[in-house]
Amino acid sequence: MADALHYLELTELAARLKARAVSALDVTRAQLDRIGTHDPELDAYVHVTAETAIADAKTADAEIAHGRYRGPLHGVPIALKDLFWTKGIPTAAGTTLHRDFRPSEDATVVRRLKDAGAVVLGKLQLTEGAYSDHHPFVTPPKNPWNADYWPGISSSGPAVATAAGLCFGSLGSDTGGSIRWPCAANGLTGLKPSWGRVSRHGMFELAASLDHAGPIGRSAADVAALLGVIAGHDPNDPTSLVDPVPDYLAEAKQDVRGLRIGVDAAWNSDDVDVATQRVLTDAVDAFRALGADIVDVQFPDVMQAIADWAPNCAVEAAVAHEATYPARKDEYGPILASVIEAGRALSALDYQKILLRRLALRGQVTALFETIDLLLIPVHPFPPVTLAMIRTLGEQPDLIAKMQRYTCTFDMTGHPTITLPGGASADGLPIAFQLVAAHLDEAMLVRAGAAFHRVTSWHCRHPALPWRR
């Protein structure tokens, strides 16, 4: 019985656990069995923490039975991107350099998940240092919809595991698109919060001012449940914000009547493929039918921000890796090493100019949200991306810029976004779109995402395993 639950939304499973219609122990054991069956082909997990997961599931069942219910994550099996410190468990951040690192404490977000009663199944694979490519000695996770297609970066493992029913939700990170690309590629819902909404304490850095920790799930309600636990100020991270955390699950029950959704028709169609444009059009029609007002807007030019993202990230990555690079240069893969080298070579003057341009763009985007509540845009302008296409990116800088157009912009400004499945390609692969909100208005994203899910079923589609060869 428990095995048949693997594609339930996290919030649906939570209701059954609370009602004691199913036990956390049975669900956890079924998840571990499913991981054992499918992950040898999918390669989503780095470490499976079966022993502690079983123990935590037993504790959750006992607490729920005695009326000590901790909330919507209590007894729910989830998993973590392997850049969040997990006490006593190897945490390598996709590197070989840190493969023996066992943190002496949990990252703040991990501690909060555990305090909420979540059952942690293990650690999930990612690209090296959360940049753009897996270390040469690491086997990349495979897209469960079709192994010939890109699973997304850098939260490749979290998205693959969640899409394949190997966990009920996961925690990822986003520096240039690393929650949104994998969610789009795997048919999932992902939320990149505002910068500062979620603590980064105990999280391996790629680029400190661009890094965001956020949830990956199957629905807007799922990411609402996860975000509600991990969000909030943390004294161990002075950059985390003190603003109160809304009841995101309550927001997921609200309608969108009267909300102003901005659409820049020119930006959304400039070299955007037909299938993606159809997804955007269908999303606009759905929100209009739900009572939202569609507003024509003109988004600021982002070409400079896209050009600035790579050197900005490179400088901050060089700082993050200063203790081990160049001292242990030979242990780095070529892509991450080249990024760090570029960061070490950039002048302070050029870096300061980037920071000033970022502030200006942030101000322009903030001003736009005085006139709208949400912005509707693609995740990237392509249909689902093949691995063959990804292998050519190093030779096609224009293609990289197109891929980053709708993602890294909002890491540069720090505004929150939600990725929602909105359609499928001719081959049946997922296509997604994004909603962007004002700073710290993740509640608006959850509200709109949940409303969209109530009238569509794209988020209910799941890959058939074993995946197609």
VENZITA-V166826 format. One record per backbone hydrogen bond with DSSP energy under -1.0 kcal/mol. CO is the residue of the C=O (numbers start at 1). NH is the residue of the N-H. Records with the same first field share a line. If there is no record, write none. Layout:
BEGIN
CO->NH / NH
END
This chain:
BEGIN
2->5
3->6
5->8
9->13
10->14
11->15
12->16
13->17
14->18
15->19
16->21
17->20
23->27
24->28
25->29
26->30
27->31
28->32
29->33
30->34
31->35
32->36
33->37
34->38
35->39
38->41 / 42
39->43
42->142
44->125
47->123
48->50
49->53
50->54
51->55
52->56
53->57
54->58
55->59
56->60
57->61
58->62
59->63
60->64
61->65
62->66
63->68
64->67
71->74
73->76
76->119
77->168
78->121
79->171
80->124
81->83 / 84
82->93
83->204
85->107
86->89
92->95
93->129
96->99
98->101
101->91
103->88
107->111
108->112
109->113
110->114
111->115
112->116
113->118
114->117
117->75
119->78
121->49
122->80
123->46 / 47
124->82
125->157
127->130
128->131
133->128
135->138
146->149
148->387
154->156
155->159
156->160
157->161
158->162
159->163
160->164
161->166
169->79
170->216
171->81
172->214
174->212
177->181
178->155
179->183
180->184
181->185
182->186
183->188
189->217
190->419
192->417
194->197
196->241
197->232
200->203
201->108
202->85
207->210 / 211
212->174
214->172
215->191
216->170
217->189
219->223
220->224
221->225
222->226
223->227
224->228
226->230
227->231
234->237
237->240
246->248
247->251
248->252
250->253
251->254
256->259
259->293
260->373 / 374
261->295
262->376
263->297
264->268
266->270
269->272
273->277
274->278
275->279
276->280
277->281
278->282
279->283
280->284
281->285
282->286
283->287
284->288
285->289
286->290
287->292
288->291
291->258
293->261
295->263
302->306
303->307
304->308
305->309
308->312
309->313
310->314
311->315
312->316
313->317
314->318
315->319
316->320
317->321
319->322
321->324 / 325
324->328
326->329
328->331
329->332
333->337
334->338
335->339
336->340
337->341
338->342
339->343
340->344
341->345
347->351
348->352
349->353
350->354
351->355
352->356
353->357
354->358
355->359
356->360
357->361
358->362
359->363
360->364
361->365
362->366
363->367
364->368
365->369
367->370
368->371
374->262
375->436
377->434
381->273
385->150
386->390
387->391
389->392
390->393
392->395
393->396
396->400
397->401
398->402
399->403
400->404
404->407 / 408
407->410
408->412
409->413
414->195
416->437
417->192
418->435
419->190
420->433
423->431
425->428
429->425
431->422 / 423
433->420
434->377
435->418
436->375
438->441
441->445
442->446
443->447
444->448
445->449
446->450
447->451
448->452
449->453
450->454
457->460
458->461
468->147
END
